[in-house]
């Protein structure tokens, strides 16, 4: 995934600093890790986040300086790093804790996510209103929303959504119901890691998944990013 990126000496050195502070073999995850290993959220998250951070470094060195930033789910951490609200090593360390907390929050096979195609968000919300254990999790486009919940909740939700006119309800290959109330224990654990970071005011605007509005900086970022984990991503 990141072999070419790490051919750059500056990015390679940054990878090693981030890995040392986070206590993980980040280089392995970016270069030689297999599909099964990267499917684990505790591995995928730091790898994806560093890809965003490393690519931003390369672009800036080539004269492409962002005027604003946004990232979907874990990508929001890379966006905050791009804004210089946090240094790369600190954010990777927090993302590692986020991934571990999310992996521990739900026993394997008890919850998941599914993409709903061809139905607007308002109709999805109405279909899910009477169903326990299923929630909208990612508002990705006007006609593509990801739902998440318990295994039983998703089964009931799929039937209700198809009856409401959804073209397809596609199960996703993920290990838990991210961005739902089921992530509350993980969010509380993440908050401790976020509170150890010295957040700065973003140098450029960063749009928050939680609110769809601009991050304000300072200690408020910890609260917003804690709530992001247990709340829907407002991307569309």
Secondary structure, 3 states (H helix, E strand, C coil): CCCCHHHCHHHHHHHHHHHHHHCCCHHHHHHCCCHHHHHCHHHHHHHHHHHHHHHHHHHHHCCCCCCEECCCCCHHHHHHHHCCCCCHHHHHHHHHHHHHHHHHHCCCCCEEEEEEECCCHHHHHHHHCCCCCEEEEEEEECCEEEEEEEHHHHHHHHHHHHHCCCCEEEECCCCCCCCCHHHHHHHHHHHHHHCCCCCCCCCCEEECCCCCCECCCCCHHHHHHHHHHCCCEECC
